[in-house]
């Protein structure tokens, strides 16, 4: 990284059916963030569409776009106009029947600094992602940008300590999670709280275990199940940034917001020196991590 401090912004917003409207909202969030001094702006997972994985429909593959499609072009324009690095997200069309959930990193000159294809693909009620997304094939490689090396992951990846660790071992000091996660309408308030709290806790633990910043950016709002099956989704927002000891630096609520935060790189160096987890790892004793289950 080049700058001692990075001004980052998390753009949390709702999505509708119309792609152009969603991209307009994303672009407006980037402009607002840049006006407040942001150098890095992060958008939610699949921010150009509603979350379409609530049910299985082959026609929804029409939402997929190539890497040089309309979302990348719009984000590249915003990056250049506002002189910021932008982390966005697309349903990537790679070949017929082959698509990915892909994060895009646009550098300040609008160039594509790199991509990350979501590695962990969930398959839960209301989250039928295995039907739409092929697991990523690029591994856990940070993206080099003019403001530093970004460890970009996506949503379900945020539950896996292995993914965060591999990004940190490859030099990432900032772990970034574009996200689409919310409440099951059938859950009671206690269960909803437990899930939200677990979501915060696991990501804060990645910050602690790796001495890294974490930026997690979610969507908000209630989106209908257009299959008619009644599995509407309500996304809980609560986008947040935390420091390398898990300290919460900023957190949004359940409404649209642009969250600005300062990331001081000196904190990473300081924490990694007093808590030298990388030094003390027993890499000679971890072979069982490559097994599905140690039975």
C-alpha positions in Angstrom: 0.0 0.0 0.0 1.1 3.5 -0.6 -1.1 5.7 1.6 -0.7 5.7 5.4 -4.4 6.3 5.8 -7.2 5.2 3.4 -10.6 6.9 3.4 -13.1 4.1 2.6 -16.9 4.2 2.1 -19.6 1.5 2.2 -22.6 2.2 0.0 -25.6 0.3 1.4 -28.8 0.5 -0.7 -31.9 -1.3 -1.8 -32.4 -2.8 -5.3 -35.4 -2.9 -7.7 -36.1 -4.9 -10.9 -34.6 -2.2 -13.3 -30.9 -2.5 -13.8 -30.5 1.1 -14.9 -32.2 2.4 -11.7 -30.0 0.3 -9.5 -26.8 1.4 -11.2 -28.0 5.1 -10.9 -28.3 4.5 -7.2 -24.9 2.9 -6.9 -23.3 5.7 -8.9 -25.0 8.3 -6.7 -23.6 6.5 -3.7 -20.1 6.6 -5.2 -20.5 10.3 -5.8 -21.6 11.0 -2.3 -18.8 8.9 -0.9 -16.2 10.7 -3.0 -17.5 14.1 -2.0 -16.8 13.1 1.6 -13.2 12.2 0.7 -13.4 8.5 -0.1 -10.6 6.9 -2.0 -12.2 3.4 -1.9 -15.9 2.7 -2.4 -17.5 -0.7 -1.9 -20.9 -1.7 -3.1 -23.2 -4.6 -2.1 -23.2 -8.0 -3.7 -25.1 -8.2 -7.1 -26.1 -4.5 -6.7 -27.4 -4.1 -10.3 -30.5 -6.4 -9.7 -32.8 -7.7 -7.1 -31.5 -10.8 -5.4 -32.8 -13.3 -7.9 -31.6 -16.5 -6.2 -34.7 -16.9 -4.1 -36.0 -19.5 -6.5 -34.7 -21.4 -9.6 -35.6 -20.1 -13.1 -33.4 -20.7 -16.2 -34.7 -17.5 -17.7 -33.0 -15.5 -15.0 -29.7 -16.4 -16.6 -30.6 -13.5 -18.9 -29.5 -11.2 -16.1 -25.9 -12.3 -16.4 -23.5 -10.0 -18.2 -19.9 -10.3 -19.4 -17.0 -8.8 -17.6 -17.1 -5.8 -19.9 -20.8 -5.4 -19.6 -23.0 -2.4 -18.5 -22.2 -2.7 -14.8 -18.4 -2.6 -15.3 -18.7 0.3 -17.8 -20.9 2.4 -15.4 -18.6 1.7 -12.5 -15.5 2.5 -14.5 -17.0 5.9 -15.5 -17.7 6.6 -11.8 -14.2 5.6 -10.8 -12.7 8.0 -13.3 -15.1 10.9 -12.6 -14.5 10.7 -8.8 -10.9 9.4 -8.8 -11.8 6.5 -6.5 -11.2 2.7 -6.5 -14.6 1.0 -6.8 -15.4 -2.6 -5.7 -18.6 -3.8 -7.4 -20.3 -7.0 -8.2 -21.9 -8.8 -11.2 -23.6 -12.0 -12.2 -20.8 -12.9 -14.7 -21.8 -14.6 -17.9 -18.8 -16.7 -19.0 -20.4 -19.3 -21.3 -23.8 -20.9 -21.9 -24.7 -22.6 -18.6 -21.6 -21.3 -16.9 -21.8 -18.2 -14.8 -20.1 -16.8 -11.7 -20.9 -14.4 -8.8 -18.0 -12.1 -9.4 -16.6 -9.0 -7.7 -15.0 -6.3 -9.9 -12.3 -4.0 -8.7 -12.0 -0.8 -10.8 -9.0 1.4 -10.3 -9.0 5.2 -10.3 -8.3 5.4 -14.0 -11.3 3.1 -14.7 -9.2 0.1 -15.6 -10.1 -3.4 -14.3 -7.5 -4.0 -11.6 -8.8 -7.5 -11.0 -11.7 -9.8 -10.3 -12.7 -12.3 -7.6 -15.1 -15.2 -8.3 -17.0 -16.3 -5.3 -15.6 -19.6 -4.1 -18.2 -20.8 -1.5 -21.6 -21.1 -3.0 -24.6 -21.6 -0.6 -27.7 -23.6 -1.2 -30.3 -22.7 1.4 -34.0 -22.0 1.4 -34.4 -18.7 -0.4 -30.7 -18.7 -1.5 -30.5 -21.1 -4.4 -27.1 -20.0 -5.5 -25.8 -23.4 -6.6 -28.3 -23.3 -9.5 -26.9 -20.1 -10.8 -23.2 -19.8 -9.9 -20.3 -22.0 -10.7 -17.7 -21.9 -7.9 -14.8 -19.6 -8.5 -11.6 -20.8 -10.2 -9.2 -18.0 -9.3 -8.4 -18.9 -5.7 -7.9 -16.4 -3.0 -5.7 -13.8 -4.6 -5.8 -10.1 -3.5 -6.2 -7.5 -6.1 -3.5 -4.9 -6.5 -4.7 -1.3 -6.8 -3.2 2.2 -6.6 -4.3 2.4 -3.0 -3.1 -1.1 -2.0 -3.7 -4.8 -2.0 -7.4 -5.6 -1.4 -8.6 -9.0 -0.2 -12.0 -9.2 -1.9 -14.3 -12.0 -1.0 -18.1 -12.3 -1.4 -20.9 -13.0 1.1 -21.0 -16.7 1.9 -17.1 -16.6 1.9 -17.4 -14.4 5.0 -18.2 -17.5 7.2 -14.9 -19.3 6.3 -11.8 -18.5 8.3 -9.7 -20.3 5.6 -10.6 -17.7 3.0 -9.8 -14.7 5.1 -6.5 -16.3 6.2 -5.3 -17.1 2.7 -6.1 -13.5 1.6 -4.1 -12.2 4.5 -1.2 -14.5 3.9 -1.1 -13.2 0.4 -0.6 -9.7 1.7 -4.1 -8.3 2.1 -4.5 -5.8 4.9 -8.1 -5.0 4.1 -10.7 -7.8 3.7 -13.8 -6.8 1.7 -17.1 -8.6 1.7 -19.8 -7.4 -0.7 -22.9 -9.1 0.7 -26.6 -9.9 0.3 -27.9 -11.4 3.5 -31.1 -11.1 5.5 -33.8 -12.5 7.7 -35.9 -15.5 7.0 -39.5 -14.2 7.3 -40.4 -17.3 9.4 -37.8 -16.5 12.1 -38.8 -15.0 15.4 -37.1 -11.9 16.8 -34.7 -14.0 19.0 -33.5 -16.1 16.1 -33.2 -13.1 13.8 -31.0 -11.4 16.4 -28.8 -14.5 16.9 -28.2 -14.7 13.1 -27.3 -11.0 12.8 -25.0 -11.2 15.8 -23.3 -14.3 14.4 -22.8 -12.5 11.1 -21.1 -9.6 12.8 -19.0 -11.8 15.1 -17.6 -14.1 12.5 -16.3 -11.2 10.4 -14.9 -9.4 13.4 -13.1 -12.6 14.2 -11.4 -12.6 10.8 -10.1 -9.1 11.5 -8.7 -10.3 14.9 -7.2 -13.5 13.6 -5.5 -11.8 10.7 -4.7 -8.3 12.1 -6.7 -6.8 9.2 -9.4 -4.3 8.5 -12.8 -5.8 7.4 -15.3 -3.9 5.3 -18.7 -5.7 4.9 -21.3 -4.1 2.7 -24.9 -5.4 2.7 -28.1 -4.4 0.8 -31.3 -3.3 2.5 -35.1 -3.5 1.8 -37.7 -6.1 1.2 -37.7 -7.9 -2.1 -40.6 -10.0 -3.4 -40.4 -13.6 -4.4 -41.5 -13.2 -8.0 -42.1 -16.9 -8.4 -45.2 -16.6 -6.3 -43.9 -19.1 -3.7 -44.0 -16.5 -0.9 -40.3 -16.5 0.0 -39.9 -12.7 0.1 -36.5 -11.6 1.4 -35.8 -8.8 3.9 -32.2 -7.7 3.9 -30.8 -6.5 7.2 -28.2 -4.0 6.2 -25.9 -3.3 9.1 -22.9 -2.8 6.8 -19.9 -2.2 9.0 -16.2 -1.6 9.1 -13.9 -3.0 11.9 -10.3 -2.6 12.8 -7.5 -5.3 13.2 -8.6 -6.0 16.8 -12.2 -6.4 15.8 -13.2 -3.0 17.0 -16.2 -1.7 15.1 -15.3 1.6 13.5 -18.6 2.4 11.9 -21.9 0.5 11.3 -25.1 1.4 9.4 -28.7 0.5 10.4 -31.3 -1.1 8.2 -31.8 1.9 5.9 -29.9 3.1 2.9 -26.6 4.8 3.9 -23.2 5.8 2.8 -20.8 4.9 5.6 -17.4 6.7 5.7 -14.4 5.4 7.7 -10.7 6.0 8.0 -8.4 3.0 7.8 -5.0 3.7 9.5 -2.5 1.2 8.1 -0.2 1.7 11.1 -2.8 -0.1 13.2 -2.2 -3.3 11.1 1.5 -3.2 11.6 1.1 -2.5 15.4 -1.4 -5.2 16.0 0.5 -7.8 14.0 3.6 -7.1 16.1 1.9 -7.5 19.5 -0.3 -10.4 18.3 2.0 -12.3 16.0 -0.4 -15.0 14.9 1.3 -15.5 11.6 4.6 -16.2 13.3 3.1 -18.8 15.7 1.0 -20.8 13.2 1.8 -24.5 13.4 1.9 -25.1 9.6 3.5 -28.5 10.2 0.4 -29.7 12.0 -2.5 -28.5 9.8 -2.6 -31.3 7.2 -6.1 -32.3 8.4 -7.5 -29.0 7.1 -7.3 -30.5 3.6 -9.7 -33.3 4.6 -13.5 -32.9 4.4 -13.9 -34.3 7.9 -11.4 -35.8 10.3 -13.2 -39.1 10.9 
